[in-house]
Amino acid sequence: MRANVLLIGPDALVGDCLDRLLASLASPVRCCDGAAPHFTNAPIRSLIVWDVDRLDRADQERFIGWLNRHDGEARVIATSAEPVFPRVERGEFSDALYYRINTVTLVLSDRRDADWIGRGSARGSEHSAA
């Protein structure tokens, strides 16, 4: 089973991290935008979902369905500009989806933005990597 990754941080840092990860991802790699996701049945070994926090409830359910149909077949790398767990606590984001995509969480921040890291989960489920 491949570990799914949730990258949290400013777009520039997340993009840089993804650029470094791309060479290690299994092909085929597919990308989709959280604003308009397309969860296809085509073979996918690595799926990058930008702005996963922007998925509405219907798209979250479609994503969970896709994950269930392709369990263990693909590594998912999801991105978000802000920590997702507070949205889970407020009932705005599916806890089932959060725990499926949150095998490993990396909070990316430059040192000048250190207070941003502290806005993650009070339970410590989102850790930082500066």
C-alpha positions in Angstrom: 0.0 0.0 0.0 1.2 3.5 -0.9 1.1 6.2 1.7 -1.1 9.1 0.8 0.3 12.6 1.5 -1.4 15.9 2.4 0.7 18.9 1.6 -0.4 22.1 3.4 1.1 25.5 2.6 1.5 28.4 0.2 1.1 27.4 -3.5 4.7 28.3 -4.3 6.1 26.0 -1.6 3.7 23.2 -2.4 4.5 23.5 -6.1 8.2 23.3 -5.4 7.7 20.2 -3.2 5.6 18.6 -5.9 8.2 19.3 -8.5 10.7 17.4 -6.3 8.4 14.5 -5.8 7.3 14.0 -9.4 10.3 12.0 -10.3 9.6 9.5 -7.6 5.9 9.1 -8.4 4.7 6.0 -10.3 3.3 6.6 -13.8 0.7 7.3 -14.9 0.4 10.5 -12.9 -2.9 12.5 -13.1 -3.6 15.9 -11.7 -6.9 17.5 -10.9 -8.0 20.8 -9.5 -10.1 20.8 -6.3 -12.4 23.3 -7.9 -13.3 20.8 -10.7 -12.2 17.3 -10.0 -12.4 14.6 -12.5 -11.9 11.2 -10.9 -11.6 8.9 -13.9 -11.6 5.2 -14.1 -8.5 5.3 -16.3 -5.4 3.6 -14.8 -3.8 5.9 -12.3 -0.8 5.1 -10.1 -0.4 8.6 -8.7 -3.1 11.2 -8.3 -2.4 14.9 -7.4 -5.5 16.8 -6.2 -4.8 20.5 -5.9 -6.8 22.5 -3.3 -8.6 19.5 -1.8 -10.0 21.8 0.8 -12.1 23.5 -1.9 -14.0 20.3 -2.7 -17.7 20.6 -1.9 -19.5 17.7 -0.2 -20.7 16.1 -3.4 -17.1 16.1 -4.8 -15.8 14.8 -1.5 -18.2 11.9 -1.7 -17.2 11.2 -5.3 -13.5 11.3 -4.2 -14.2 8.8 -1.4 -16.0 6.6 -4.0 -13.0 6.7 -6.3 -10.7 5.9 -3.4 -12.8 2.9 -2.5 -12.9 1.6 -6.1 -9.1 2.0 -6.5 -8.0 1.1 -2.9 -4.3 0.6 -2.8 -3.8 1.1 -6.5 -2.8 4.8 -6.5 -0.9 7.1 -4.2 -2.8 10.3 -3.6 -1.0 13.6 -3.0 -3.5 16.3 -2.0 -2.7 20.0 -1.5 -4.3 22.7 0.6 -3.3 26.3 1.4 -4.7 26.0 4.9 -4.9 23.1 7.5 -7.9 20.9 6.7 -8.6 19.5 10.2 -10.4 22.6 11.5 -12.8 22.1 8.6 -13.4 18.5 9.6 -14.1 19.7 13.2 -16.7 22.2 11.8 -18.3 19.5 9.7 -17.3 21.2 6.4 -15.0 18.5 5.3 -15.6 14.7 5.4 -13.7 13.0 8.2 -13.6 9.8 6.2 -11.9 11.6 3.2 -9.6 13.5 5.5 -8.3 10.3 7.2 -7.9 8.5 3.8 -5.8 11.3 2.3 -3.9 12.2 5.5 -1.5 9.2 5.9 1.3 11.7 6.0 0.9 15.5 6.4 3.6 18.0 5.6 3.0 21.6 6.5 5.3 23.7 4.4 6.2 27.1 5.5 9.1 29.5 5.2 10.7 30.6 8.5 9.1 34.1 8.1 5.7 32.6 8.4 6.2 30.6 11.6 2.9 31.6 13.3 1.0 30.0 10.3 2.1 26.6 11.5 0.5 27.1 14.9 -3.0 27.2 13.2 -3.0 23.5 12.5 -4.8 20.9 14.5 -4.9 21.2 18.2 -4.7 17.4 18.3 -1.3 17.6 16.5 -2.4 15.6 13.5 -0.8 18.0 11.1 2.9 18.4 11.6 5.3 21.0 10.1 8.4 20.5 7.9 10.2 23.8 7.4 
